[in-house]
Amino acid sequence: MSTFLLFVLVGVVAVGLLLWRLATARGRSLTQRAAIEQLGFRACLDQKAWLEETVTRIENNRGFRYEVRDPKRWSGEPPIYCYIKMRHRYGHEDAVAEEEILFPLKRPPAGALVLMVKPTSLAPGLATRVLGAIATGPWDSQPDDLQRLDLPRDLRNTNLVAALGPSGASLYDLVDADTISVVLGLGDAGGMLVRFRDSWCSVASAGSQIPFRVAEVLARIRSIL
């Protein structure tokens, strides 16, 4: 086989793999959209601007702009929103997408909190410690007013990987034990980033590798709504 034909063959295979990945991703998106609609979520474009303001307040990061795409509101009560959150870094064209659910939550008025959890299938160990260190590192994607918190002894070696909160705060000053017990299971549903601020809580995906299963997230948070 000539070098030219080899390059052509490699190119055809690469293009084929790319098209397959795009088709697979589109198929997952359509399946997810249908599942969300079956759960009772309906488009709420009239609340897009309010959702973007709320997301921006929860994130509290001056280095990024946040865009909400395909917003939907649950037909029941309390109000629960589902959308794609686009994180735009100022001065850059690339954006990071997260699937996210937003819902109201009563908790102590002690400050904002960000929790990162893992799936149960990922056993505690060096990998999770490294993940926690990375998640709480001094990155510009972190909220401007929060810093790394020490995890309580009873929550070490659980699905809780890392926490960010106000300086000097204790985790249990910011959230109650019942909510923590729910959060610990969200990683198994693909909700690995949980953010609390004011009277709102958001649960977000952390990438396309772990599917974000909206129905399972809803089932897990019902006890704290």
C-alpha positions in Angstrom: 0.0 0.0 0.0 1.4 3.4 -0.9 2.0 6.1 1.6 -0.7 8.3 0.0 -3.3 5.5 0.2 -2.4 4.9 3.8 -3.0 8.6 4.7 -6.3 8.5 2.8 -7.4 5.4 4.8 -6.4 7.0 8.1 -8.3 10.1 7.2 -11.4 8.1 6.2 -11.3 6.2 9.5 -10.8 9.4 11.5 -13.7 11.1 9.8 -15.8 8.1 10.3 -15.0 8.0 14.1 -15.8 11.7 14.3 -19.2 11.3 12.6 -20.0 8.3 14.8 -19.2 10.3 18.0 -21.3 13.2 16.8 -24.2 10.9 16.0 -23.9 9.1 19.3 -23.8 12.5 21.2 -26.9 13.7 19.3 -28.7 10.5 20.0 -28.0 10.8 23.8 -29.1 14.4 23.7 -32.4 13.6 22.0 -33.0 10.7 24.4 -32.2 12.9 27.4 -34.6 15.7 26.1 -37.4 13.2 25.7 -36.8 11.8 29.2 -36.9 15.3 30.7 -40.2 16.1 28.9 -41.7 12.9 30.2 -40.8 14.0 33.8 -43.0 17.1 33.3 -40.5 19.7 32.3 -41.6 22.3 29.9 -39.8 25.1 28.1 -39.6 28.4 30.0 -37.7 30.8 27.7 -39.4 33.7 29.4 -37.3 32.9 32.5 -34.0 32.6 30.7 -32.7 36.0 31.8 -33.7 35.4 35.4 -32.0 32.0 35.4 -28.8 33.5 34.0 -28.8 36.1 36.8 -29.4 33.4 39.4 -26.7 31.2 38.0 -24.3 34.1 37.9 -25.0 34.9 41.6 -24.6 31.3 42.6 -21.2 31.0 40.8 -20.0 34.4 42.0 -17.0 34.5 39.7 -16.1 37.8 38.0 -13.9 36.1 35.4 -16.7 34.3 33.7 -20.0 34.9 31.9 -22.8 32.4 32.3 -25.3 31.5 29.6 -28.4 29.3 30.0 -29.6 27.3 27.1 -32.8 25.2 26.6 -34.3 26.2 30.0 -37.2 24.0 31.2 -39.3 24.3 34.3 -40.9 21.4 36.1 -44.7 21.5 36.0 -45.1 20.8 39.7 -44.1 22.5 42.9 -41.6 23.7 44.1 -40.1 25.3 41.0 -37.3 23.1 39.6 -35.4 24.1 36.5 -33.3 22.1 34.1 -31.0 23.7 31.5 -27.6 23.6 29.9 -25.2 26.1 31.5 -22.4 27.6 29.4 -19.4 28.9 31.2 -17.7 31.6 29.1 -14.3 32.9 30.1 -14.0 36.6 29.4 -11.5 37.1 26.5 -11.8 33.5 25.3 -14.0 32.0 22.6 -14.2 28.5 24.1 -17.0 27.7 26.6 -17.6 24.8 29.0 -21.0 23.2 29.1 -22.7 21.6 32.2 -26.1 20.0 32.5 -27.7 21.5 35.6 -30.8 21.4 37.8 -31.8 24.3 40.0 -34.2 24.2 42.9 -35.0 26.1 46.2 -33.6 24.8 49.4 -34.0 25.9 53.0 -30.7 25.8 55.0 -28.8 27.8 57.6 -28.1 31.4 56.5 -24.4 30.9 57.1 -22.9 31.4 53.6 -22.4 29.7 50.2 -21.0 26.2 49.7 -19.8 24.1 46.9 -19.5 20.3 47.2 -17.9 17.8 44.9 -19.0 14.2 45.1 -18.0 11.0 43.3 -19.8 7.9 42.2 -19.8 5.1 44.7 -18.0 2.9 42.1 -14.9 5.0 42.5 -13.4 3.8 45.7 -11.7 6.2 48.2 -8.0 6.3 47.8 -5.2 8.2 46.1 -7.3 9.0 43.0 -10.1 10.6 45.0 -7.6 12.6 47.2 -5.9 13.9 44.0 -9.4 14.7 42.6 -10.3 16.6 45.8 -7.0 18.6 45.7 -7.6 19.5 42.1 -11.3 20.5 42.7 -10.3 22.9 45.5 -7.1 24.2 43.9 -6.6 28.0 43.3 -8.2 28.0 39.9 -9.9 31.0 38.4 -13.1 29.0 38.0 -13.7 28.9 41.7 -16.2 31.3 43.4 -14.5 34.6 44.4 -15.6 34.4 48.0 -15.0 30.7 48.9 -12.0 28.6 49.8 -11.2 25.0 50.6 -12.8 23.5 53.7 -11.6 20.6 55.8 -14.0 17.7 55.6 -15.4 16.5 58.9 -14.0 13.2 60.2 -17.2 11.3 59.7 -17.4 12.3 56.0 -13.9 11.2 55.1 -13.7 8.2 52.9 -17.3 8.7 51.7 -18.5 10.0 48.3 -17.7 13.6 49.4 -14.5 14.5 47.7 -14.1 18.2 48.4 -15.8 21.3 49.8 -15.5 25.1 49.3 -17.0 27.6 51.7 -16.4 30.9 53.6 -13.1 31.3 55.4 -13.2 29.7 58.8 -16.5 28.0 58.3 -17.4 24.4 59.3 -19.3 22.3 56.9 -22.1 21.5 59.3 -22.6 25.2 59.9 -23.5 25.5 56.2 -25.6 22.5 55.5 -27.5 20.0 57.7 -26.8 16.2 57.9 -30.0 15.2 56.1 -29.0 17.3 53.0 -25.5 15.9 53.2 -26.8 12.3 53.1 -28.7 13.2 49.9 -25.8 14.9 48.3 -23.6 11.8 48.9 -25.7 9.8 46.5 -25.9 12.4 43.7 -22.6 11.3 42.1 -24.2 8.0 41.2 -26.7 10.0 39.2 -24.1 12.0 37.4 -24.6 15.1 39.7 -21.0 15.6 40.9 -21.0 19.4 41.5 -23.5 20.7 44.1 -23.6 24.5 44.8 -25.6 26.3 47.5 -26.1 30.0 47.8 -28.9 32.0 49.4 -32.1 29.9 49.1 -31.0 28.0 45.9 -29.2 24.8 45.2 -27.8 23.6 41.9 -26.7 20.1 40.9 -24.5 19.9 37.8 -22.7 17.3 35.7 -18.9 17.3 35.5 -18.4 16.1 31.9 -19.9 13.8 29.3 -18.1 10.7 30.6 -20.7 10.2 33.4 -24.3 10.5 32.2 -26.4 13.1 34.0 -29.6 11.2 34.9 -32.2 13.9 35.6 -34.9 11.4 36.8 -32.6 9.9 39.3 -31.4 13.3 40.6 -35.0 14.3 41.1 -35.8 11.1 42.9 -32.8 11.7 45.3 -33.6 15.3 46.1 -37.3 14.9 46.8 -36.8 14.3 50.5 -35.1 17.8 50.9 -37.4 19.9 48.7 
